Amino acid sequence: MRLHFNETMRSGNETIKAVGVSKRYGDKVIFDGADLMVHYGERVGLVGPNGSGKTTFLRMLLGEEQPDSGVIELGANVMAAYLPQKIVFSNEELTVLECFREDISIVEGKAREYLAKFMFYKKSVFKKVKFLSGGERIRLKLAMLMFQDINLLILDEPTNHLDIDSIETLEAALDDFKGTIFFISHDRYFINKIGERVVAVEDGGLKSYEGNYDDYKRERAACEAVPVVKERKEKVQILAQADPGANKEKGQRVAQPGPAAALLRKIESLEKEIIELDLVMGVKQDYVELDQMYSRKQQLNNELELAMEMWLGTGE
């Protein structure tokens, strides 16, 4: 599957621009003053949980929906090609060859030669579109898009129905593409291969993270660890300030190296190890080590909960 993207003149530096975009459906707020700038030549992956607004953003970008407020637009001289998640052709009764040539001025021999690059060999070009599998539909649509003069590719889950060989070939073709690529994907490996910046839908906005998916996850883990570390430090300080040796009758304070004090020391030790694990997990790249650390963290959290219950049970 040898692919090649035709490219037209380059677009302006500002390829995709969103300023103060807000969008809601009933009581559900999708975007609230979201901003985004994608420059020429960038490869940007849009990520977020299902239902977070990724497809809504694409629909607004393509003009299929309008934001409630704000502006979202393509820049000057942008020639965009869009590969949707669900591929539908205007006439499903056409053959692969007929569908490809429908709006293209190209002789049959050249068309068949071109389609062969997309794994449509010999008699397969005479297969009706309605009988194509999901992967075949994507390959045909890609063939049609790549024949155009474009400088912006917009992709929605492009690897969903492709086998490994086709995915690798697609990645190689995208590597050769000199224009801008903006895509939605849940495929971590695809994002790592293609992405140079990750934009996450977060709290009604669009937050940018430089790098690929692994870089994004590390930065997210580090950011999430900060408030947790702060909360745990405060909890340890509160426990440390507790006075298990108070003699209420005499109004005196007496240190007691009994069970409560030992539990407090254990709690502090567990908290410290969990905090250290959070910080290391925020920068680790090896998935085997991360999995081991995650298991260890769960074990420590269980021990911490038990120690807290025991400490509270002392009545001190």
C-alpha positions in Angstrom: 0.0 0.0 0.0 2.1 2.9 -1.3 0.5 6.2 -0.6 1.3 9.8 -1.6 -0.6 13.0 -0.8 -0.8 15.6 -3.5 -0.2 19.0 -2.0 -1.4 22.4 -3.2 0.2 25.8 -2.3 0.8 26.1 1.4 -1.8 27.8 3.6 -1.1 30.8 5.8 0.6 30.3 9.2 -2.7 30.3 11.0 -4.4 27.1 9.8 -7.1 26.5 12.5 -8.2 29.3 14.8 -10.8 29.1 17.6 -11.4 32.1 19.8 -13.8 32.2 22.8 -15.8 29.2 21.5 -18.8 28.2 23.6 -21.3 25.4 22.9 -23.9 23.7 25.0 -26.7 21.3 24.4 -29.5 22.0 26.9 -28.0 22.1 30.4 -24.8 20.3 29.2 -21.9 22.7 28.6 -19.5 21.3 26.0 -17.2 24.4 25.5 -17.0 27.5 27.5 -14.7 30.2 26.0 -12.4 27.7 24.4 -9.3 28.9 22.4 -7.1 27.1 20.0 -4.5 28.0 17.4 -3.0 25.4 15.0 -0.2 26.6 12.8 0.9 25.4 9.3 2.8 22.1 9.4 1.7 21.1 12.9 0.5 17.6 13.7 -2.1 18.0 16.4 -4.1 15.2 18.1 -7.4 16.0 19.8 -8.1 13.8 22.8 -10.7 13.5 25.5 -13.3 11.0 27.0 -16.2 9.9 24.9 -18.9 12.6 24.9 -16.4 15.4 25.9 -16.9 17.3 22.7 -14.2 16.2 20.2 -16.6 15.4 17.4 -18.6 18.6 18.2 -15.4 20.6 17.7 -14.8 19.0 14.3 -18.4 19.6 13.2 -18.0 23.3 14.1 -14.7 23.4 12.4 -16.2 22.0 9.2 -19.2 24.3 9.4 -21.7 21.6 10.1 -22.6 23.2 13.4 -22.2 26.7 14.7 -20.8 27.7 18.1 -23.2 29.5 20.5 -20.6 32.2 20.7 -17.0 32.8 19.6 -15.3 32.1 16.3 -13.9 28.9 14.8 -12.4 29.0 11.3 -9.8 27.8 8.9 -7.1 30.2 7.9 -6.3 31.8 4.5 -5.6 29.5 1.6 -6.4 26.4 3.5 -7.5 23.5 1.3 -8.9 20.9 3.7 -9.7 17.2 3.3 -11.8 15.4 5.9 -11.8 11.7 6.7 -14.9 11.0 8.9 -15.2 8.1 11.3 -18.1 6.7 9.4 -17.5 6.5 5.6 -20.6 7.0 3.4 -20.5 7.4 -0.3 -23.1 9.3 -2.4 -23.9 6.3 -4.6 -23.3 2.9 -3.0 -24.3 1.2 -6.2 -21.1 2.3 -8.0 -18.0 0.1 -8.2 -14.8 1.1 -6.6 -13.4 2.3 -9.9 -16.6 4.3 -10.8 -16.8 5.9 -7.4 -13.1 7.0 -7.6 -13.5 8.4 -11.1 -16.9 10.1 -10.4 -15.6 13.6 -9.9 -12.1 13.1 -11.2 -10.9 13.5 -14.8 -8.6 10.4 -15.2 -8.5 7.6 -17.7 -9.4 4.1 -16.5 -5.9 2.7 -16.7 -4.3 5.4 -14.6 -7.2 5.2 -12.1 -6.7 1.4 -11.7 -2.9 1.9 -11.4 -3.5 4.5 -8.6 -6.1 2.4 -6.8 -3.6 -0.5 -6.8 -1.6 1.6 -4.4 -4.5 1.3 -2.0 -4.7 -2.5 -2.3 -7.5 -2.5 -4.8 -6.0 -5.0 -7.3 -7.4 -6.5 -10.5 -11.1 -7.4 -10.2 -11.5 -5.8 -6.8 -11.9 -2.4 -8.5 -15.2 -3.7 -9.9 -16.6 -4.5 -6.5 -19.6 -2.4 -5.6 -19.1 0.1 -2.8 -22.0 -1.2 -0.8 -20.2 -4.5 -0.3 -16.9 -2.9 1.0 -15.7 -3.6 4.5 -15.0 -0.8 6.9 -11.2 -1.0 6.1 -11.9 -1.0 2.4 -14.1 2.0 2.7 -11.4 3.9 4.5 -8.9 2.9 1.8 -11.1 4.1 -1.0 -11.9 7.4 0.8 -8.2 7.9 1.4 -7.5 7.3 -2.2 -10.0 10.0 -3.2 -8.7 12.5 -0.6 -5.1 12.0 -1.5 -5.7 12.6 -5.1 -6.8 16.1 -4.3 -4.7 19.2 -3.8 -4.7 19.7 -0.1 -2.7 21.3 2.7 -4.8 20.3 5.7 -5.9 16.8 6.7 -8.7 16.4 9.2 -9.0 12.8 10.4 -11.5 11.3 12.8 -10.3 8.0 14.2 -8.5 7.1 11.0 -7.1 3.7 12.2 -10.3 2.2 13.5 -10.8 -0.3 10.7 -7.3 -0.7 9.4 -5.1 -3.7 9.9 -1.6 -3.2 11.2 0.1 -3.1 7.8 -2.3 -0.5 6.5 -1.9 1.6 9.7 1.9 1.5 9.3 1.6 2.5 5.6 -0.8 5.3 6.5 1.6 6.6 9.1 4.4 6.6 6.6 2.3 8.6 4.1 1.4 11.1 6.8 5.1 11.4 7.6 5.7 12.5 4.0 2.8 15.0 4.0 4.1 18.5 4.3 0.8 20.2 5.3 -1.1 20.4 8.6 -2.7 17.3 10.2 -5.5 17.6 12.8 -6.9 14.4 14.0 -9.0 12.7 16.7 -7.8 9.3 17.8 -7.9 6.9 20.8 -5.0 4.9 19.3 -2.1 5.7 21.6 0.5 4.3 19.2 -0.9 6.3 16.3 -0.8 9.5 18.3 2.8 8.7 19.5 3.8 8.1 15.8 2.1 11.1 14.2 1.3 13.7 17.0 3.6 16.5 17.8 1.1 18.3 20.0 -1.9 17.0 22.0 -4.9 19.1 22.6 -7.2 17.8 25.4 -10.8 18.7 26.0 -10.7 19.8 29.6 -13.3 21.6 31.7 -15.0 23.3 28.8 -11.7 24.4 27.2 -8.9 23.1 24.9 -5.6 22.7 26.7 -2.4 22.1 24.7 0.4 19.7 25.7 3.6 19.7 23.6 4.8 16.3 22.4 3.0 13.0 21.7 0.6 11.0 23.8 3.2 9.7 26.2 4.4 13.2 26.9 0.8 14.3 27.4 0.1 11.5 29.9 3.3 12.2 31.9 2.4 15.9 32.1 -1.1 15.1 33.2 0.1 12.7 35.8 2.5 15.4 37.2 -0.3 18.0 37.3 -2.7 15.6 39.0 -0.1 14.7 41.6 0.3 18.3 42.8 -3.0 18.7 44.6 -2.9 15.1 45.8 0.5 15.7 47.3 -0.7 18.9 48.9 -3.8 17.3 50.4 -1.7 14.4 51.8 0.9 16.7 53.3 -1.9 18.7 55.0 -3.5 15.4 56.3 -0.1 14.3 57.8 0.4 17.7 59.4 -3.1 17.5 61.0 -2.3 14.0 62.3 1.1 15.2 63.6 -0.6 18.0 65.5 -3.1 15.7 67.1 -2.2 15.1 70.8 -2.7 11.4 71.7 -1.0 12.1 75.1 -3.2 14.8 76.4 -4.1 14.7 80.1 -7.4 16.5 80.0 -8.0 16.4 83.8 -4.7 18.1 84.7 -4.4 20.3 81.5 -1.0 18.8 80.9 0.4 17.4 77.6 2.4 14.2 77.9 4.0 12.4 75.0 3.0 8.8 74.8 5.1 6.4 72.7 2.2 3.9 72.6 0.2 2.3 69.8 -1.2 5.6 68.6 2.2 7.2 68.2 3.5 4.1 66.3 0.5 4.3 64.0 1.1 7.9 63.3 4.7 7.2 62.3 3.5 4.4 60.0 0.9 6.8 58.4 3.6 9.4 57.8 5.9 6.8 56.2 3.1 5.5 53.9 2.2 9.0 52.9 5.8 9.8 52.1 6.2 6.7 49.9 2.9 7.3 48.0 4.0 10.9 47.3 7.4 9.8 46.0 5.7 7.2 43.8 3.3 9.8 42.4 6.2 12.0 41.4 8.2 9.2 39.8 5.1 7.9 37.9 4.8 11.4 36.4 8.0 11.1 34.5 8.5 7.4 34.0 8.2 6.1 30.4 8.6 2.3 30.8 5.1 0.8 30.8 6.2 -2.4 32.7 7.7 -0.3 35.5 4.7 2.0 35.6 2.4 -1.0 36.0 4.5 -2.3 38.9 4.5 1.2 40.5 0.7 1.5 40.1 0.2 -1.9 41.8 2.5 -0.8 44.6 0.6 2.5 45.0 -2.7 0.6 45.3 -1.1 -1.6 48.0 0.2 1.4 49.9 -3.2 3.2 49.7 -4.9 0.1 51.2 -2.4 0.0 54.0 -2.8 3.7 54.6 -6.6 3.4 54.9 -6.3 0.5 57.3 -3.7 2.4 59.4 -6.0 5.5 59.4 -9.0 3.4 60.6 -6.8 1.9 63.4 -5.5 5.3 64.4 -9.0 6.7 64.6 -10.1 3.6 66.5 -7.7 4.3 69.3 -10.0 7.2 70.3 -7.1 9.5 70.6 
